[in-house]
Amino acid sequence: MIDYNEIVFAFLISSVVQITTYLFVKFLSSKGVKSNYLAKQKIHEGEIPRVGGLLFLSSFLVTLIIIKINYLSLILPLVFGSIIVFVFSFYEDLKQSLSPYFRLIILFIGSFVFIFFSDLPDINISLLQSIKDNEVITILLFILSLMLLMNGFNFIDGLNGLCSFNFISIISSVLYVAYFYNDIFIVNLSALIIVFAIVVFLLNFPFGKIFLGDSGSYIYALFSGALIIYLFQRHSQLPTLLALVILSYPITEMLFSILRKILIKYSPFRPDVNHLHHLMFKKLRGNLRTRNNMASLMMLPFCIIPFLLTYFSINYNLNDNFFKFVMYVIIYLICYLFLFQSIRNVKSDL
């Protein structure tokens, strides 16, 4: 089903595009064209270009034009929605001058462009059956879901490789489900997307040559949501809540982070350094790069478990997906509370 010669060719093209773009960015940086990233959640040394989104999207477009131009015609809403989100969020990566509210507006517009011009899957959740025939509410629900997903991805983008680990795991879940149902289009598109993400990942982990930035995390989230929408629209037998399982990590991180900040009367729109991966980072010892990479590896199970749950669902039990998601949330909360208490105890002993 997968054309491996095509995959190798795509990898070579994307590598050339991404490395060339990276070298050009480094050249501009040497000429003084760069941004100074200053944020309280910064846990790295030096000035690292936040161009992961640029590398991924440019290689995606160039490679598909060369070898899969018909795919671009099939996913034009995703392409245009991604470009809208990318342009403004990449400006934010360079200037750090856009307000959180303006960024939400851009995420809304990009999500709207994709959702409005795409075929959407049915929502087979009993609590939402009453709105499934209302097109406006359904569109708004999908837009809101994508916006929340993009914020969830942005929350976990703080360690070398973590967001890429999560993205590749999600797309791998989509690929596996599509392979199970012999969906050649989704299988090949997913395989190509993973190839485009691998080069970005290798530049990001473990040496931190580039970061994804807001543009990269938003694009990864939009692509993840889009692939799931394509998959579920083409296979109506899939339960809607299986998407919740596939996206367990960013959804859990997003929901818990918002609730946590509200409880401590802290704006959900403001960044902080109390996400689970930050606690993992604080728990470790060593220089910044070592702690960064080790924390990312220790967070890897949170990226892999959703794939394993998806495999279990497809092969053994397609139902009870909400229960599987709750299990994931419980594991997340136990780890969070353990790390939080452990760090607090260490501080109290100092």
C-alpha positions, 0 to 999 in steps of 0.5 A: 500500500505504501510506495517506499520508493516515493517515501525515500524520494520525499525524504530526500526532497524534504531534507534538501528543502529544510536544510537549505531553508535552515542554512539560509536562516542561519545566514540571515542570523549572521547578518543580524536578522534575528529575533531575541526570544524572551519568555519566562518559559524559556529553558534553553541557552542562546538564540535558537531560530524558531523556524520549525513551522517554516521548514515543515510547511515549505517542505510539505508544499514543495514535495507534494507539488513535485510528487503528489500534486493531486493531493494538494487539490484534495486538501486545499482547505488545509493548505490555505488554512495552514498558510493563514495560521502560519503567516501570523504566528511566524510573525509572532515567533519573530517579533513576540508582539501579537496579543493573545486575543489577536492570535485567537482570532487568527486561529479562528480564521485559519480553522474556519477556512479549513472547516467550512470548505471540508467535508465533516464527519458525523458526530456520534456522541449521544450528548451531542445528537441534538446539534448534529443537524444544525450546520452552524453549530456543528461548524463552530464546534469543529472550529472550537475543537481545532482552536483548543487543539492548537493551544494544547500543542502550544502548551507542550512545546517546551522541550526539544523534540516533545511536540514532534514526538507527540505529532508523529505519534498522532499521525502514526495512529491515523496511519495505522487506523487508515492502514487497517481499513485499507485507505490508501489516500490517508495512509500515503498522506500520513506517511508523507507528513511523518517524513516531513516531520522527521527532518524537523525533529532531527534538527530539534532533538537532541541538539536544539538547532531549531525550535518549532515556535508558535507557528510550528506547534499550531501547524502540527495541531492543525494537520493532526486535527485535519487528518483525523477529520479526513479519517473519520469522515471517510470511515463513519464506523469509527466512534467519534470518541476515538479521536479523543483517545488519539489526541489524549496528550494535547487535550489533557494538557490543554484542559488541565492547564486551563483549569489549573490556572483558573483555580489559582486565579491566573490568566489562561492566556498567560504562559507559565512554567508549571506544565507537566514537562516543566515539572519533569525538567525541574526535577532533573539535574545537570546543564540545561541541554541535558535536562531538556533532552532527558525530560523530553525522553521521560515524557515520551510515554505520554506520547506513546500511550495514545498510540497503544490505546488506539491500536487496542481499540482498533484490534480488540475493542472499538468502544469504551473510548471515553473510559480509555481517555479517563484512564490516560487523564488519571495517569497524567494527574498522578504523575503531575501531583507526584512531581509537584509534591516532590519539587515542593518538598525539595524546596522546603528542605533548602 
